[in-house]
Amino acid sequence: MLTIIAAITSSHGAIGRKGDLIYHISEDLRHFKELTTGHTVVMGRRTFESLPKGALPNRRNIVITSNPDWSAPGTETARSIKEAIQLASGDTETFIIGGGRVYADTLELADRLAITLIEGPEPPDADTFFPPIDPSKWEISDMSDTHIDAPTSVPYRFITFRRKR
């Protein structure tokens, strides 16, 4: 199963600004860790370089890069999304974790979307966006109640989409 996991704003689908997340919501980060631990995560090089401690522990980290000389401890590299997915083919579930271009290039390949929908204000300097989710191709299979992030007072909810067959 190929799952895209992302935290996006409800207004325009912003996912990042200046190489960082729009919001750091503790419960969203715990949810991400709970879902991805023990599985393969696939990401672009810039997403990897934005991780504060490098490779994510207890996960197989595959980084897509066009630079044949690039490497980092705890990672495998792939030159394309196709190659990354082939490398991960032995895992029961592979998670696409960003960034914007990787999300756009894998949306048509994914079976499931694990979205944290952030209903707070979108910063005007947001510079990375999630591709539109086409309701003719995706249906909601699970949705949490709205939660409020205590430090920021930002409302959010967890939504799982499944591809319509």
C-alpha positions, 0 to 999 in steps of 0.5 A: 500500500502506498500512503501519502501523509501530510499536514495541510492547511484547509484554505489553500493546502499549504504544507510549508514555508522556507523549508519548514512546516507551517505548524508544529502540532505535537499531536500531529507529529505523534500521529505521523510517528505512530503511522510510519514507524516500522515502515518505509518513508520516501521523501525528496532531498530537501524534505530530508534536509529539513529533518532536525535529526536526519534519518527518521529512526525505526523506519527505512528512509529512501531519499529521492535525489538527482545528485548521484554523489548525495548520501546521508547516514541511515538513508538509501537513495533513489534517482526517481519516484519509480525507483524509490517505490521499487526499492520499497516494494517489499514493505507492506506500507510505504509512506510518501512524506514530502515535499510538494513536488514528490506529493504532486508526482505520487498523488496518482499512484497512492492508495491512501491519504493520511491528512492532518487538515489544519483549520488555522490561518495560513501564513502569507509566506507559505511557499509549498502546497499540497496538490488538490484532492479530487473528490471524484478520485478520493473518498473519506474513509475516516475523520476525527473530531476537531482537536485544538493544539494547546500552544497555538490554539489552532484547530485540526483534524485527522482525515483518511482518504481512500482511492475510489475504485 
